């Protein structure tokens, strides 16, 4: 029983860490993907690329 409790505590800690990582990635994606004031055609490709990278990381 004690080993199972240890295993479950580790699993919960891992899930909490993963949740924090995903929450941080989501915040970055939300900030980066806000609609710009200027025309969408003027959004730098590098910004779109960075949004894409963060989205891919969040989906891992």
PyMOL Python script that loads the backbone (N, CA, C, O; Angstrom):
from pymol import cmd

cmd.read_pdbstr("""\
ATOM      1  N   UNK A   1       0.826  -1.201   0.000  1.00  0.00           N
ATOM      2  CA  UNK A   1       0.000   0.000   0.000  1.00  0.00           C
ATOM      3  C   UNK A   1       0.871   1.266   0.000  1.00  0.00           C
ATOM      4  O   UNK A   1       0.558   2.239  -0.686  1.00  0.00           O
ATOM      5  N   UNK A   2       1.949   1.245   0.762  1.00  0.00           N
ATOM      6  CA  UNK A   2       2.827   2.407   0.854  1.00  0.00           C
ATOM      7  C   UNK A   2       3.471   2.722  -0.493  1.00  0.00           C
ATOM      8  O   UNK A   2       3.580   3.890  -0.865  1.00  0.00           O
ATOM      9  N   UNK A   3       3.894   1.703  -1.221  1.00  0.00           N
ATOM     10  CA  UNK A   3       4.494   1.915  -2.541  1.00  0.00           C
ATOM     11  C   UNK A   3       3.484   2.517  -3.509  1.00  0.00           C
ATOM     12  O   UNK A   3       3.825   3.376  -4.323  1.00  0.00           O
ATOM     13  N   UNK A   4       2.255   2.066  -3.417  1.00  0.00           N
ATOM     14  CA  UNK A   4       1.211   2.602  -4.294  1.00  0.00           C
ATOM     15  C   UNK A   4       0.963   4.077  -3.988  1.00  0.00           C
ATOM     16  O   UNK A   4       0.776   4.880  -4.902  1.00  0.00           O
ATOM     17  N   UNK A   5       0.960   4.430  -2.712  1.00  0.00           N
ATOM     18  CA  UNK A   5       0.768   5.824  -2.320  1.00  0.00           C
ATOM     19  C   UNK A   5       1.920   6.678  -2.851  1.00  0.00           C
ATOM     20  O   UNK A   5       1.688   7.771  -3.367  1.00  0.00           O
ATOM     21  N   UNK A   6       3.153   6.193  -2.733  1.00  0.00           N
ATOM     22  CA  UNK A   6       4.313   6.917  -3.264  1.00  0.00           C
ATOM     23  C   UNK A   6       4.190   7.115  -4.765  1.00  0.00           C
ATOM     24  O   UNK A   6       4.454   8.200  -5.284  1.00  0.00           O
ATOM     25  N   UNK A   7       3.786   6.060  -5.455  1.00  0.00           N
ATOM     26  CA  UNK A   7       3.636   6.126  -6.910  1.00  0.00           C
ATOM     27  C   UNK A   7       2.561   7.139  -7.297  1.00  0.00           C
ATOM     28  O   UNK A   7       2.735   7.918  -8.233  1.00  0.00           O
ATOM     29  N   UNK A   8       1.450   7.117  -6.564  1.00  0.00           N
ATOM     30  CA  UNK A   8       0.363   8.053  -6.861  1.00  0.00           C
ATOM     31  C   UNK A   8       0.769   9.499  -6.559  1.00  0.00           C
ATOM     32  O   UNK A   8       0.394  10.415  -7.291  1.00  0.00           O
ATOM     33  N   UNK A   9       1.530   9.701  -5.490  1.00  0.00           N
ATOM     34  CA  UNK A   9       1.999  11.054  -5.176  1.00  0.00           C
ATOM     35  C   UNK A   9       2.916  11.579  -6.276  1.00  0.00           C
ATOM     36  O   UNK A   9       2.836  12.747  -6.657  1.00  0.00           O
ATOM     37  N   UNK A  10       3.776  10.719  -6.778  1.00  0.00           N
ATOM     38  CA  UNK A  10       4.660  11.115  -7.884  1.00  0.00           C
ATOM     39  C   UNK A  10       3.849  11.437  -9.136  1.00  0.00           C
ATOM     40  O   UNK A  10       4.141  12.397  -9.849  1.00  0.00           O
ATOM     41  N   UNK A  11       2.832  10.627  -9.392  1.00  0.00           N
ATOM     42  CA  UNK A  11       1.986  10.858 -10.564  1.00  0.00           C
ATOM     43  C   UNK A  11       1.259  12.192 -10.445  1.00  0.00           C
ATOM     44  O   UNK A  11       1.156  12.935 -11.421  1.00  0.00           O
ATOM     45  N   UNK A  12       0.758  12.496  -9.256  1.00  0.00           N
ATOM     46  CA  UNK A  12       0.066  13.771  -9.038  1.00  0.00           C
ATOM     47  C   UNK A  12       1.039  14.935  -9.224  1.00  0.00           C
ATOM     48  O   UNK A  12       0.693  15.939  -9.845  1.00  0.00           O
ATOM     49  N   UNK A  13       2.246  14.805  -8.692  1.00  0.00           N
ATOM     50  CA  UNK A  13       3.251  15.863  -8.854  1.00  0.00           C
ATOM     51  C   UNK A  13       3.586  16.070 -10.330  1.00  0.00           C
ATOM     52  O   UNK A  13       3.734  17.206 -10.780  1.00  0.00           O
ATOM     53  N   UNK A  14       3.705  14.982 -11.078  1.00  0.00           N
ATOM     54  CA  UNK A  14       3.971  15.081 -12.519  1.00  0.00           C
ATOM     55  C   UNK A  14       2.827  15.783 -13.238  1.00  0.00           C
ATOM     56  O   UNK A  14       3.057  16.617 -14.114  1.00  0.00           O
ATOM     57  N   UNK A  15       1.600  15.448 -12.869  1.00  0.00           N
ATOM     58  CA  UNK A  15       0.434  16.076 -13.500  1.00  0.00           C
ATOM     59  C   UNK A  15       0.355  17.565 -13.174  1.00  0.00           C
ATOM     60  O   UNK A  15      -0.003  18.372 -14.032  1.00  0.00           O
ATOM     61  N   UNK A  16       0.683  17.924 -11.955  1.00  0.00           N
ATOM     62  CA  UNK A  16       0.687  19.339 -11.576  1.00  0.00           C
ATOM     63  C   UNK A  16       1.735  20.096 -12.392  1.00  0.00           C
ATOM     64  O   UNK A  16       1.472  21.194 -12.881  1.00  0.00           O
ATOM     65  N   UNK A  17       2.909  19.512 -12.535  1.00  0.00           N
ATOM     66  CA  UNK A  17       3.958  20.140 -13.340  1.00  0.00           C
ATOM     67  C   UNK A  17       3.551  20.302 -14.793  1.00  0.00           C
ATOM     68  O   UNK A  17       3.786  21.346 -15.401  1.00  0.00           O
ATOM     69  N   UNK A  18       2.943  19.270 -15.344  1.00  0.00           N
ATOM     70  CA  UNK A  18       2.482  19.326 -16.736  1.00  0.00           C
ATOM     71  C   UNK A  18       1.397  20.382 -16.897  1.00  0.00           C
ATOM     72  O   UNK A  18       1.374  21.107 -17.892  1.00  0.00           O
ATOM     73  N   UNK A  19       0.503  20.470 -15.925  1.00  0.00           N
ATOM     74  CA  UNK A  19      -0.561  21.472 -15.972  1.00  0.00           C
ATOM     75  C   UNK A  19       0.029  22.880 -15.948  1.00  0.00           C
ATOM     76  O   UNK A  19      -0.420  23.753 -16.691  1.00  0.00           O
ATOM     77  N   UNK A  20       1.028  23.105 -15.101  1.00  0.00           N
ATOM     78  CA  UNK A  20       1.670  24.420 -15.036  1.00  0.00           C
ATOM     79  C   UNK A  20       2.367  24.755 -16.351  1.00  0.00           C
ATOM     80  O   UNK A  20       2.309  25.896 -16.810  1.00  0.00           O
ATOM     81  N   UNK A  21       3.019  23.778 -16.955  1.00  0.00           N
ATOM     82  CA  UNK A  21       3.701  23.996 -18.238  1.00  0.00           C
ATOM     83  C   UNK A  21       2.692  24.363 -19.324  1.00  0.00           C
ATOM     84  O   UNK A  21       2.917  25.292 -20.100  1.00  0.00           O
ATOM     85  N   UNK A  22       1.584  23.629 -19.375  1.00  0.00           N
ATOM     86  CA  UNK A  22       0.567  23.901 -20.391  1.00  0.00           C
ATOM     87  C   UNK A  22      -0.115  25.246 -20.156  1.00  0.00           C
ATOM     88  O   UNK A  22      -0.431  25.959 -21.108  1.00  0.00           O
ATOM     89  N   UNK A  23      -0.341  25.591 -18.896  1.00  0.00           N
ATOM     90  CA  UNK A  23      -0.950  26.881 -18.580  1.00  0.00           C
ATOM     91  C   UNK A  23      -0.050  28.027 -19.034  1.00  0.00           C
ATOM     92  O   UNK A  23      -0.525  29.015 -19.594  1.00  0.00           O
ATOM     93  N   UNK A  24       1.250  27.889 -18.790  1.00  0.00           N
ATOM     94  CA  UNK A  24       2.198  28.924 -19.222  1.00  0.00           C
ATOM     95  C   UNK A  24       2.236  29.019 -20.746  1.00  0.00           C
ATOM     96  O   UNK A  24       2.263  30.119 -21.298  1.00  0.00           O
ATOM     97  N   UNK A  25       2.239  27.880 -21.423  1.00  0.00           N
ATOM     98  CA  UNK A  25       2.251  27.883 -22.890  1.00  0.00           C
ATOM     99  C   UNK A  25       0.975  28.521 -23.434  1.00  0.00           C
ATOM    100  O   UNK A  25       1.019  29.265 -24.414  1.00  0.00           O
ATOM    101  N   UNK A  26      -0.151  28.232 -22.803  1.00  0.00           N
ATOM    102  CA  UNK A  26      -1.419  28.813 -23.241  1.00  0.00           C
ATOM    103  C   UNK A  26      -1.411  30.326 -23.071  1.00  0.00           C
ATOM    104  O   UNK A  26      -1.899  31.051 -23.938  1.00  0.00           O
ATOM    105  N   UNK A  27      -0.857  30.810 -21.955  1.00  0.00           N
ATOM    106  CA  UNK A  27      -0.767  32.259 -21.747  1.00  0.00           C
ATOM    107  C   UNK A  27       0.056  32.926 -22.845  1.00  0.00           C
ATOM    108  O   UNK A  27      -0.322  33.976 -23.365  1.00  0.00           O
ATOM    109  N   UNK A  28       1.180  32.307 -23.191  1.00  0.00           N
ATOM    110  CA  UNK A  28       2.035  32.863 -24.251  1.00  0.00           C
ATOM    111  C   UNK A  28       1.279  32.885 -25.572  1.00  0.00           C
ATOM    112  O   UNK A  28       1.317  33.880 -26.297  1.00  0.00           O
ATOM    113  N   UNK A  29       0.588  31.786 -25.887  1.00  0.00           N
ATOM    114  CA  UNK A  29      -0.166  31.718 -27.142  1.00  0.00           C
ATOM    115  C   UNK A  29      -1.251  32.787 -27.165  1.00  0.00           C
ATOM    116  O   UNK A  29      -1.443  33.453 -28.182  1.00  0.00           O
ATOM    117  N   UNK A  30      -1.964  32.956 -26.047  1.00  0.00           N
ATOM    118  CA  UNK A  30      -3.023  33.966 -25.997  1.00  0.00           C
ATOM    119  C   UNK A  30      -2.459  35.370 -26.194  1.00  0.00           C
ATOM    120  O   UNK A  30      -3.038  36.178 -26.920  1.00  0.00           O
ATOM    121  N   UNK A  31      -1.339  35.658 -25.552  1.00  0.00           N
ATOM    122  CA  UNK A  31      -0.723  36.983 -25.681  1.00  0.00           C
ATOM    123  C   UNK A  31      -0.252  37.220 -27.112  1.00  0.00           C
ATOM    124  O   UNK A  31      -0.499  38.279 -27.690  1.00  0.00           O
ATOM    125  N   UNK A  32       0.424  36.230 -27.672  1.00  0.00           N
ATOM    126  CA  UNK A  32       0.996  36.378 -29.012  1.00  0.00           C
ATOM    127  C   UNK A  32      -0.073  36.403 -30.099  1.00  0.00           C
ATOM    128  O   UNK A  32       0.149  36.964 -31.172  1.00  0.00           O
ATOM    129  N   UNK A  33      -1.226  35.802 -29.833  1.00  0.00           N
ATOM    130  CA  UNK A  33      -2.223  35.683 -30.897  1.00  0.00           C
ATOM    131  C   UNK A  33      -3.336  36.726 -30.809  1.00  0.00           C
ATOM    132  O   UNK A  33      -4.331  36.626 -31.528  1.00  0.00           O
ATOM    133  N   UNK A  34      -3.182  37.713 -29.948  1.00  0.00           N
ATOM    134  CA  UNK A  34      -4.182  38.774 -29.901  1.00  0.00           C
ATOM    135  C   UNK A  34      -4.193  39.504 -31.235  1.00  0.00           C
ATOM    136  O   UNK A  34      -3.154  39.693 -31.868  1.00  0.00           O
ATOM    137  N   UNK A  35      -5.371  39.905 -31.644  1.00  0.00           N
ATOM    138  CA  UNK A  35      -5.493  40.586 -32.931  1.00  0.00           C
ATOM    139  C   UNK A  35      -4.699  41.891 -32.911  1.00  0.00           C
ATOM    140  O   UNK A  35      -4.850  42.707 -32.003  1.00  0.00           O
ATOM    141  N   UNK A  36      -3.871  42.072 -33.903  1.00  0.00           N
ATOM    142  CA  UNK A  36      -3.077  43.305 -33.956  1.00  0.00           C
ATOM    143  C   UNK A  36      -3.944  44.492 -34.363  1.00  0.00           C
ATOM    144  O   UNK A  36      -5.000  44.333 -34.976  1.00  0.00           O
ATOM    145  N   UNK A  37      -3.481  45.665 -34.013  1.00  0.00           N
ATOM    146  CA  UNK A  37      -4.185  46.890 -34.393  1.00  0.00           C
ATOM    147  C   UNK A  37      -4.066  47.145 -35.895  1.00  0.00           C
ATOM    148  O   UNK A  37      -4.976  47.684 -36.525  1.00  0.00           O
ATOM    149  N   UNK A  38      -2.925  46.747 -36.451  1.00  0.00           N
ATOM    150  CA  UNK A  38      -2.706  46.986 -37.876  1.00  0.00           C
ATOM    151  C   UNK A  38      -3.308  45.848 -38.705  1.00  0.00           C
ATOM    152  O   UNK A  38      -3.836  44.875 -38.165  1.00  0.00           O
ATOM    153  N   UNK A  39      -3.215  45.992 -39.991  1.00  0.00           N
ATOM    154  CA  UNK A  39      -3.708  44.970 -40.908  1.00  0.00           C
ATOM    155  C   UNK A  39      -2.995  43.647 -40.639  1.00  0.00           C
ATOM    156  O   UNK A  39      -1.802  43.629 -40.334  1.00  0.00           O
ATOM    157  N   UNK A  40      -3.722  42.556 -40.751  1.00  0.00           N
ATOM    158  CA  UNK A  40      -3.143  41.231 -40.520  1.00  0.00           C
ATOM    159  C   UNK A  40      -1.996  40.970 -41.487  1.00  0.00           C
ATOM    160  O   UNK A  40      -1.061  40.241 -41.154  1.00  0.00           O
ATOM    161  N   UNK A  41      -2.055  41.550 -42.664  1.00  0.00           N
ATOM    162  CA  UNK A  41      -0.985  41.372 -43.643  1.00  0.00           C
ATOM    163  C   UNK A  41       0.336  41.968 -43.156  1.00  0.00           C
ATOM    164  O   UNK A  41       1.401  41.619 -43.664  1.00  0.00           O
ATOM    165  N   UNK A  42       0.265  42.869 -42.170  1.00  0.00           N
ATOM    166  CA  UNK A  42       1.472  43.504 -41.660  1.00  0.00           C
ATOM    167  C   UNK A  42       2.081  42.769 -40.462  1.00  0.00           C
ATOM    168  O   UNK A  42       3.132  43.165 -39.959  1.00  0.00           O
ATOM    169  N   UNK A  43       1.420  41.698 -40.005  1.00  0.00           N
ATOM    170  CA  UNK A  43       1.964  40.911 -38.889  1.00  0.00           C
ATOM    171  C   UNK A  43       3.201  40.177 -39.393  1.00  0.00           C
ATOM    172  O   UNK A  43       3.136  39.477 -40.404  1.00  0.00           O
ATOM    173  N   UNK A  44       4.316  40.328 -38.708  1.00  0.00           N
ATOM    174  CA  UNK A  44       5.540  39.671 -39.166  1.00  0.00           C
ATOM    175  C   UNK A  44       5.399  38.146 -39.180  1.00  0.00           C
ATOM    176  O   UNK A  44       4.774  37.552 -38.301  1.00  0.00           O
ATOM    177  N   UNK A  45       5.985  37.547 -40.181  1.00  0.00           N
ATOM    178  CA  UNK A  45       5.954  36.089 -40.298  1.00  0.00           C
ATOM    179  C   UNK A  45       6.619  35.455 -39.083  1.00  0.00           C
ATOM    180  O   UNK A  45       6.224  34.372 -38.651  1.00  0.00           O
ATOM    181  N   UNK A  46       7.622  36.123 -38.532  1.00  0.00           N
ATOM    182  CA  UNK A  46       8.308  35.568 -37.361  1.00  0.00           C
ATOM    183  C   UNK A  46       7.363  35.456 -36.164  1.00  0.00           C
ATOM    184  O   UNK A  46       7.469  34.515 -35.378  1.00  0.00           O
ATOM    185  N   UNK A  47       6.446  36.404 -36.023  1.00  0.00           N
ATOM    186  CA  UNK A  47       5.472  36.339 -34.930  1.00  0.00           C
ATOM    187  C   UNK A  47       4.535  35.156 -35.129  1.00  0.00           C
ATOM    188  O   UNK A  47       4.223  34.439 -34.178  1.00  0.00           O
ATOM    189  N   UNK A  48       4.091  34.953 -36.356  1.00  0.00           N
ATOM    190  CA  UNK A  48       3.217  33.813 -36.646  1.00  0.00           C
ATOM    191  C   UNK A  48       3.951  32.498 -36.422  1.00  0.00           C
ATOM    192  O   UNK A  48       3.372  31.538 -35.915  1.00  0.00           O
ATOM    193  N   UNK A  49       5.216  32.456 -36.799  1.00  0.00           N
ATOM    194  CA  UNK A  49       6.032  31.263 -36.602  1.00  0.00           C
ATOM    195  C   UNK A  49       6.179  30.964 -35.111  1.00  0.00           C
ATOM    196  O   UNK A  49       6.097  29.808 -34.694  1.00  0.00           O
ATOM    197  N   UNK A  50       6.395  32.005 -34.313  1.00  0.00           N
ATOM    198  CA  UNK A  50       6.546  31.823 -32.869  1.00  0.00           C
ATOM    199  C   UNK A  50       5.249  31.314 -32.242  1.00  0.00           C
ATOM    200  O   UNK A  50       5.287  30.443 -31.372  1.00  0.00           O
ATOM    201  N   UNK A  51       4.118  31.839 -32.666  1.00  0.00           N
ATOM    202  CA  UNK A  51       2.821  31.352 -32.179  1.00  0.00           C
ATOM    203  C   UNK A  51       2.670  29.878 -32.510  1.00  0.00           C
ATOM    204  O   UNK A  51       2.233  29.087 -31.674  1.00  0.00           O
ATOM    205  N   UNK A  52       3.033  29.511 -33.729  1.00  0.00           N
ATOM    206  CA  UNK A  52       2.940  28.122 -34.159  1.00  0.00           C
ATOM    207  C   UNK A  52       3.827  27.220 -33.299  1.00  0.00           C
ATOM    208  O   UNK A  52       3.405  26.132 -32.907  1.00  0.00           O
ATOM    209  N   UNK A  53       5.047  27.662 -33.004  1.00  0.00           N
ATOM    210  CA  UNK A  53       5.954  26.864 -32.167  1.00  0.00           C
ATOM    211  C   UNK A  53       5.380  26.643 -30.771  1.00  0.00           C
ATOM    212  O   UNK A  53       5.436  25.532 -30.243  1.00  0.00           O
ATOM    213  N   UNK A  54       4.830  27.699 -30.174  1.00  0.00           N
ATOM    214  CA  UNK A  54       4.248  27.570 -28.840  1.00  0.00           C
ATOM    215  C   UNK A  54       3.020  26.659 -28.862  1.00  0.00           C
ATOM    216  O   UNK A  54       2.805  25.880 -27.933  1.00  0.00           O
ATOM    217  N   UNK A  55       2.231  26.754 -29.905  1.00  0.00           N
ATOM    218  CA  UNK A  55       1.057  25.883 -30.014  1.00  0.00           C
ATOM    219  C   UNK A  55       1.472  24.424 -30.139  1.00  0.00           C
ATOM    220  O   UNK A  55       0.877  23.550 -29.508  1.00  0.00           O
ATOM    221  N   UNK A  56       2.490  24.160 -30.950  1.00  0.00           N
ATOM    222  CA  UNK A  56       2.970  22.780 -31.096  1.00  0.00           C
ATOM    223  C   UNK A  56       3.505  22.247 -29.778  1.00  0.00           C
ATOM    224  O   UNK A  56       3.264  21.091 -29.429  1.00  0.00           O
ATOM    225  N   UNK A  57       4.231  23.083 -29.044  1.00  0.00           N
ATOM    226  CA  UNK A  57       4.783  22.665 -27.749  1.00  0.00           C
ATOM    227  C   UNK A  57       3.653  22.360 -26.765  1.00  0.00           C
ATOM    228  O   UNK A  57       3.730  21.396 -26.004  1.00  0.00           O
ATOM    229  N   UNK A  58       2.616  23.178 -26.784  1.00  0.00           N
ATOM    230  CA  UNK A  58       1.495  22.964 -25.866  1.00  0.00           C
ATOM    231  C   UNK A  58       0.739  21.683 -26.178  1.00  0.00           C
ATOM    232  O   UNK A  58       0.146  21.078 -25.284  1.00  0.00           O
ATOM    233  N   UNK A  59       0.754  21.267 -27.433  1.00  0.00           N
ATOM    234  CA  UNK A  59       0.020  20.062 -27.823  1.00  0.00           C
ATOM    235  C   UNK A  59       0.801  18.782 -27.589  1.00  0.00           C
ATOM    236  O   UNK A  59       0.250  17.694 -27.755  1.00  0.00           O
ATOM    237  N   UNK A  60       2.073  18.879 -27.208  1.00  0.00           N
ATOM    238  CA  UNK A  60       2.879  17.672 -26.965  1.00  0.00           C
ATOM    239  C   UNK A  60       2.390  16.923 -25.757  1.00  0.00           C
ATOM    240  O   UNK A  60       2.950  15.885 -25.406  1.00  0.00           O
TER     241      UNK A  60
END
""", "prot")
cmd.dss("prot")
cmd.show_as("cartoon", "prot")
cmd.util.cbc("prot")
cmd.orient("prot")
